[in-house]
Amino acid sequence: MKQYLEFSAEVQKAKEEGKAIVALESTIISHGMPYPQNVQMAREVEQIVRENGAVPATIAIIDGKIKIGLTDEELELFGKSSDVAKVSRRDLAQIVATKKLGATTVATTMICAELAGISIFVTGGIGGVHRGAETTMDISADLDELAQTNVAVICAGAKSILDLALTLEYLETKGVPVIGYGTEVLPAFYTRKSEHKLNFSTDSIDVIAETLKTKWELNLKGGAVIANPIPEEHAMDEEYINGIIADAVKQAEENNIIGKDSTPFLLGKIKELTGGKSLVANIELVKHNAKVGSQIAVSFNSKTK
């Protein structure tokens, strides 16, 4: 296993010094945003992690290696390249074996983070149960990964293009805790609120860190979702964005866009229909997640040394 992992100098040093490390995904760079906003966002997020006392480890696949931490040049490569594979659990072995460029999704970043001994992962939003999944069976691999991989995911809830009620049901069935940080309801990515109440919420970073430590010490396999709402000043109007999402979903259905193509299509369509406002919101919520996730990582690290 170790022969497939390659740590950046910064992450290697952090591991040797026992510092808190935060995993970051690369699909958001290669498939989530256009260039140059994607690279700028990635650099800013990494800097936020550093400013909050942790070390960033952006994860990606390059030339047969799982890179744990990217150089500035590698970030540029992922931001500019048009032939980067979007890698989920299903694709990981093949992309590593064939030495292709691969960007890690939430599920794959969790796998790679666990392999690298990193317990805290920051992203924008998790995947979930897609609308109409009762007939299409379109359910993100993120949910099963959360059930089996010991990594906590700090996010702004699930993307509101999904069926949020079924996503929460699925996570409950799989025994995945969803902890609201400063919220008693599941945030819906672009908006702070949804109608779905969470069974556990707290305003304390230390309580979240202690809960994660206790979960894994009890050998309760799997991750946890830390639901961290988008800051108020960057949240979008609920009625406005929900109308646009409904329009985007309708267009996806009309164009028969399903599976792993559906999320990039829907996010692109939403960006187009909002005149770019959704992209601004997306960037701001990722930055906020990086701040909160880094604080959780530092607290968790201090409790588990």
Residue pairs with C-beta under 8 A, 6 or more apart in sequence:
1 115
4 64
4 65
4 66
4 96
4 115
5 65
5 66
5 68
5 112
5 115
5 116
6 65
6 66
6 67
6 68
7 15
7 68
7 69
7 116
8 57
8 67
8 68
8 69
8 70
8 71
9 69
10 55
10 56
10 69
11 21
11 55
11 57
11 68
11 69
11 116
12 69
14 20
14 21
14 55
15 21
15 117
18 301
18 305
19 54
19 55
19 301
20 53
20 54
20 55
20 120
20 294
20 297
20 298
20 300
20 301
21 54
21 55
21 56
21 57
21 118
21 120
21 297
22 49
22 54
22 55
22 56
22 57
22 118
22 120
22 121
22 122
22 290
22 293
22 294
22 297
23 57
23 59
23 68
23 109
23 110
23 112
23 113
23 116
23 118
23 120
23 121
23 122
23 151
24 42
24 45
24 46
24 49
24 56
24 57
24 58
24 59
24 109
24 121
24 122
24 123
24 290
25 58
25 59
25 103
25 104
25 105
25 106
25 108
25 109
25 121
25 123
26 58
26 59
26 60
26 70
26 78
26 103
26 104
26 109
27 86
27 87
27 103
27 104
27 105
27 106
28 38
28 41
28 42
28 123
28 124
28 286
29 38
29 39
29 41
29 42
29 58
29 75
29 78
29 79
29 103
30 38
30 78
30 79
30 81
30 84
30 86
30 103
31 84
31 86
31 103
31 264
32 38
32 124
32 264
32 267
32 282
33 41
33 279
33 282
33 283
35 79
35 80
36 79
37 279
37 283
38 78
38 79
39 75
39 76
39 78
39 79
39 80
41 283
41 286
41 287
42 58
42 75
42 79
43 72
43 75
44 287
45 56
45 122
45 286
45 287
45 290
46 56
46 58
48 287
48 290
48 291
48 294
49 55
49 56
49 122
49 290
49 293
49 294
50 56
51 294
52 290
52 291
52 294
52 295
52 298
53 294
53 295
53 298
54 120
54 294
54 297
54 298
54 301
56 69
57 68
57 69
57 113
57 116
57 118
58 69
58 70
58 75
59 66
59 67
59 68
59 69
59 104
59 108
59 109
59 112
59 113
59 116
60 67
60 70
60 74
60 78
60 101
60 102
60 103
60 104
61 67
61 85
61 87
61 92
61 95
61 96
61 100
61 101
61 102
61 103
61 104
62 74
62 77
62 101
62 102
63 99
64 96
64 97
64 99
65 96
66 96
66 112
66 115
66 116
67 74
68 112
68 116
68 118
70 78
77 101
78 84
78 101
78 103
81 101
83 101
84 101
84 102
84 103
85 91
85 95
85 100
85 101
85 102
85 103
86 102
86 103
86 105
86 260
87 95
87 102
87 103
87 104
87 105
87 108
88 105
88 107
88 108
88 141
88 260
89 107
89 108
89 111
89 141
89 145
90 141
91 102
91 108
92 102
92 108
92 111
95 102
96 102
104 112
105 127
105 141
105 142
106 121
106 123
106 126
106 127
106 140
106 142
106 145
106 153
107 127
107 140
107 141
107 142
107 144
107 145
109 121
109 123
110 121
110 142
110 145
110 146
110 149
110 151
110 153
110 223
111 145
111 149
113 119
113 121
113 151
114 149
114 150
114 151
118 151
119 150
119 151
119 152
119 212
119 216
119 297
119 300
120 151
120 152
120 154
120 293
120 296
120 297
120 300
121 151
121 152
121 153
121 154
121 293
122 153
122 154
122 155
122 286
122 289
122 290
122 293
122 294
123 153
123 154
123 155
123 286
123 289
124 155
124 156
124 159
124 189
124 282
124 285
124 286
124 289
125 155
125 156
125 157
125 158
125 159
125 189
125 285
126 140
126 142
126 143
126 146
126 153
126 155
126 157
126 158
126 159
126 225
127 140
127 141
127 142
127 143
127 158
127 159
127 162
127 263
128 139
128 140
128 142
128 143
128 158
128 159
128 162
128 163
128 164
128 166
128 167
128 170
129 138
129 139
129 140
129 143
129 162
129 163
129 166
129 167
129 169
129 170
130 136
130 138
130 139
130 140
130 161
130 162
130 163
130 262
131 161
131 162
131 163
131 249
132 138
132 163
133 139
133 163
133 166
136 258
138 258
138 259
138 262
139 170
140 162
143 167
143 170
143 171
143 174
143 176
144 174
145 223
146 153
146 171
146 174
146 176
146 222
146 223
146 224
146 225
147 174
147 175
147 176
147 221
147 222
147 223
148 221
148 222
149 222
149 223
150 216
150 221
150 222
150 223
151 223
152 212
152 223
152 224
152 225
152 226
152 296
152 300
153 223
153 224
153 225
153 226
154 226
154 228
154 289
154 292
154 293
154 296
155 225
155 226
155 227
155 228
155 289
156 187
156 189
156 227
156 228
156 229
156 230
156 285
156 288
156 289
157 164
157 186
157 187
157 188
157 189
157 194
157 227
157 229
158 164
158 167
158 186
158 188
158 189
159 189
159 263
159 267
160 188
160 189
160 190
160 191
160 194
160 241
160 242
160 245
161 245
161 248
161 249
161 263
161 266
161 267
161 270
164 186
164 188
164 194
164 196
165 196
168 178
168 186
168 196
171 178
171 225
174 222
175 220
175 222
176 222
176 223
176 224
176 225
177 200
177 211
177 215
177 224
177 225
178 186
178 198
178 199
178 200
178 224
178 225
178 227
179 198
179 200
179 201
179 202
179 208
179 211
179 224
179 225
179 226
179 227
180 186
180 187
180 198
180 200
180 201
180 202
180 227
181 201
181 202
181 203
181 205
181 208
181 226
181 227
181 228
181 229
181 292
182 201
182 203
182 228
182 229
183 192
183 193
183 198
183 201
183 227
183 228
183 229
184 197
184 198
184 201
185 193
185 194
185 195
185 196
185 197
185 198
186 194
186 196
186 197
186 198
186 227
187 193
187 194
187 227
187 228
187 229
187 230
188 194
188 238
189 230
189 285
190 230
190 235
190 236
190 241
190 278
190 281
190 282
190 285
191 230
191 235
191 236
191 237
191 238
191 241
192 229
192 230
192 232
192 235
193 229
193 238
198 227
202 208
205 292
205 295
205 296
205 299
206 299
208 226
208 296
208 299
209 296
209 299
209 300
209 302
209 303
210 303
211 224
212 224
212 296
212 300
213 300
213 303
213 304
215 224
226 292
226 293
226 296
228 288
228 289
228 292
228 293
229 235
230 281
230 284
230 285
230 288
231 284
231 285
231 288
234 280
234 281
234 284
234 285
234 288
235 281
236 274
236 277
236 278
236 281
241 270
241 274
241 278
244 270
244 273
244 274
244 278
245 266
245 270
247 269
247 273
248 265
248 266
248 269
248 270
248 273
249 266
251 269
252 258
252 262
252 265
252 266
252 269
255 265
257 265
267 278
267 282
270 278
271 278
271 279
